[in-house]
Protein backbone atom coordinates (compact mmCIF):
# COMPACT_ATOMS: atom_id res chain seq x y z
CA UNK A 1 0.00 0.00 0.00
CA UNK A 2 1.15 3.52 -0.75
CA UNK A 3 0.81 6.34 1.81
CA UNK A 4 1.08 9.84 0.31
CA UNK A 5 1.22 13.00 2.43
CA UNK A 6 3.50 16.04 2.30
CA UNK A 7 3.38 16.27 6.12
CA UNK A 8 6.06 13.88 7.38
CA UNK A 9 4.44 13.54 10.81
CA UNK A 10 1.09 12.49 9.33
CA UNK A 11 2.80 10.19 6.82
CA UNK A 12 4.83 8.49 9.56
CA UNK A 13 1.81 8.08 11.87
CA UNK A 14 -0.40 6.62 9.14
CA UNK A 15 2.40 4.30 7.99
CA UNK A 16 3.12 3.12 11.55
CA UNK A 17 -0.55 2.41 12.32
CA UNK A 18 -1.05 0.50 9.06
CA UNK A 19 2.13 -1.54 9.57
CA UNK A 20 1.04 -2.41 13.13
CA UNK A 21 -2.24 -3.67 11.62
CA UNK A 22 -0.30 -6.01 9.30
CA UNK A 23 -0.12 -3.97 6.10
CA UNK A 24 3.06 -3.44 4.10
CA UNK A 25 3.58 0.18 3.10
CA UNK A 26 5.66 2.44 0.91
CA UNK A 27 5.50 6.23 1.11
CA UNK A 28 5.65 9.36 -1.00
CA UNK A 29 5.74 13.03 -0.02
CA UNK A 30 4.20 14.49 -3.18
CA UNK A 31 1.83 13.74 -6.03
CA UNK A 32 4.40 13.30 -8.80
CA UNK A 33 6.36 10.74 -6.78
CA UNK A 34 3.07 9.01 -5.90
CA UNK A 35 2.14 8.58 -9.57
CA UNK A 36 5.58 7.17 -10.32
CA UNK A 37 5.33 4.68 -7.45
CA UNK A 38 1.79 3.67 -8.46
CA UNK A 39 2.99 2.94 -12.00
CA UNK A 40 6.12 1.08 -10.85
CA UNK A 41 4.90 -0.88 -7.83
CA UNK A 42 1.13 -1.23 -8.40
CA UNK A 43 0.15 -0.96 -4.70
CA UNK A 44 -3.02 -2.71 -3.54
CA UNK A 45 -4.36 0.57 -2.13
CA UNK A 46 -3.38 4.26 -1.88
CA UNK A 47 -3.94 6.49 1.16
CA UNK A 48 -3.74 9.95 -0.37
CA UNK A 49 -3.65 13.46 1.08
CA UNK A 50 -5.53 16.05 -0.99
CA UNK A 51 -3.64 19.27 -0.24
CA UNK A 52 -0.04 18.90 -1.39
CA UNK A 53 2.29 21.28 -3.20
CA UNK A 54 2.68 20.68 -6.92
CA UNK A 55 0.21 17.99 -7.92
CA UNK A 56 -2.63 17.65 -5.42
CA UNK A 57 -4.27 14.40 -4.38
CA UNK A 58 -7.37 14.97 -6.50
CA UNK A 59 -5.20 15.14 -9.63
CA UNK A 60 -3.27 12.03 -8.59
CA UNK A 61 -6.50 10.10 -7.99
CA UNK A 62 -8.02 11.28 -11.27
CA UNK A 63 -4.91 10.30 -13.24
CA UNK A 64 -4.76 6.89 -11.53
CA UNK A 65 -8.37 6.17 -12.45
CA UNK A 66 -7.93 7.46 -16.02
CA UNK A 67 -5.17 4.88 -16.63
CA UNK A 68 -6.54 1.36 -17.25
CA UNK A 69 -3.40 -0.12 -15.65
CA UNK A 70 -4.08 1.58 -12.29
CA UNK A 71 -7.81 2.35 -12.42
CA UNK A 72 -8.78 -0.53 -10.12
CA UNK A 73 -6.47 0.52 -7.25
CA UNK A 74 -8.67 1.81 -4.41
CA UNK A 75 -7.94 5.24 -2.94
CA UNK A 76 -8.68 6.58 0.53
CA UNK A 77 -8.47 10.38 0.57
CA UNK A 78 -7.28 12.23 3.66
CA UNK A 79 -7.90 15.94 4.05
CA UNK A 80 -8.14 18.77 6.50
CA UNK A 81 -10.85 20.16 4.23
CA UNK A 82 -14.22 18.58 4.93
CA UNK A 83 -16.87 20.69 3.22
CA UNK A 84 -19.48 18.86 1.15
CA UNK A 85 -17.78 20.22 -2.00
CA UNK A 86 -14.38 18.88 -0.92
CA UNK A 87 -15.82 15.46 -0.20
CA UNK A 88 -17.77 15.42 -3.49
CA UNK A 89 -14.62 16.34 -5.44
CA UNK A 90 -12.73 13.46 -3.82
CA UNK A 91 -15.40 10.96 -4.88
CA UNK A 92 -15.71 12.46 -8.37
CA UNK A 93 -11.93 12.07 -8.81
CA UNK A 94 -12.32 8.35 -8.05
CA UNK A 95 -11.76 7.92 -4.30
CA UNK A 96 -13.49 5.01 -2.58
CA UNK A 97 -13.28 6.53 0.92
CA UNK A 98 -12.75 9.95 2.51
CA UNK A 99 -11.40 10.69 5.99
CA UNK A 100 -11.00 14.12 7.57
CA UNK A 101 -7.83 15.16 9.38
CA UNK A 102 -6.89 14.77 12.11
CA UNK A 103 -7.27 11.14 11.14
CA UNK A 104 -8.50 8.67 13.73
CA UNK A 105 -5.97 5.82 13.28
CA UNK A 106 -8.49 3.15 14.27
CA UNK A 107 -11.01 4.41 11.72
CA UNK A 108 -8.32 4.49 9.03
CA UNK A 109 -7.36 0.87 9.74
CA UNK A 110 -11.06 -0.14 9.65
CA UNK A 111 -11.59 1.55 6.28
CA UNK A 112 -8.43 0.02 4.83
CA UNK A 113 -9.48 -3.40 6.11
CA UNK A 114 -12.87 -3.06 4.40
CA UNK A 115 -11.11 -2.42 1.11
CA UNK A 116 -8.06 -4.62 1.59
CA UNK A 117 -7.69 -7.47 4.10
CA UNK A 118 -4.25 -7.63 5.77
CA UNK A 119 -1.67 -10.09 4.52
CA UNK A 120 0.48 -11.94 7.01
N, C-alpha and C positions, 0 to 999 in steps of 0.2 A: 504494500500500500504506500501511496505517496502522500506526504504531509507538506502542504505549501503555505507558508506564512512569512511575511517580511519581518515580523516581530520574533526575534530569536527566543525570547522567554515563552511566548505562546507556542511556538513550534516545538521547543524542547518539552514543554509540559504535555502537549498533545501526543507527541512521539512516545514519551515515557509511559503515559497512561495506556496507550494502545499496545505497547510492547509488554507491559505487565499483564494485559488481558490476553496475550498469546499471539498478537499480530506482528508480522515482520514489516518494518517500515524503512523507507528512504525519505529524504527531505529535500526541499528546494526553498530558496528565499525570495524567488521572484517568478513571474509568469513565464518569461522566456525559457528559463531553466526548466520549469515545470513541463512545458510542452516538449522540450527535448527529452526529458526523462520519461514522459508518457510514451513517446514514439520509440525510445530505445528499450525500455524495460517492461512496458505493457503491465502496469500495476493492476491489481484486482479491484482497487478502489482509490479515489483521490479525495482527501480532505483539503479543501481549498478556501483560503481567505479571499474576500472580495476586494478590499481596498489595499492595493499594493502599487508601488511606483512602477512606471513603465506600463507593462501589460497587466490590467486588472484581472481578477478571478472570473468575472463574467465573460470576458473575451477568451480566456483560457478554456472555460467550460464550453462556450459556443464552438470554438475551433475543434476541441476534442470531439464534440458530437457531430460536427460537419464532416469529419474524416471517418469513412467506413471502418478503418482499421482500429479506431479507438472509440467509436460511437457507443459501444456497449459497456464501457467502463463507468460504473456509477460514481457520482460526485456528491459529496456532502459539503455544502457551502457554510463557511463561518463568517460572521460579520458583526461589527459593532453597530451597523445600521439595521434597524428592524422595522422600518415603516412598511406598510402594505405594498407600496411601490417597489421597495428594495427586495422584498420577499418574492413578489411577482416576477421581477426581472431575473432573479436567480433561477426560478423554475422555468421561465421562458428560455433561458440560455441552456437549459438541459439538466439542471441539478435534480437529484432525487430527494434530497433532504436539505433543510436549512436550520442552522442553529445560531442563536444570537450570542455575542460575546458580552460579558465573560462566559466562557463555555463551562457548563457543568460536566466534568470529566465522566461521571457515571452515565449521564444522558448520551454523551458522545459514544461511549463504548456500546451502549444499548442500540443506538442507531446503526453503528457500524455492524454490530452482530446481526441485526435484522437483514442487512444487505449482504453481509459476507461472514459466514461462520469462521471462527478461528481455526487455524491449522496448527497441529502440535507435532 
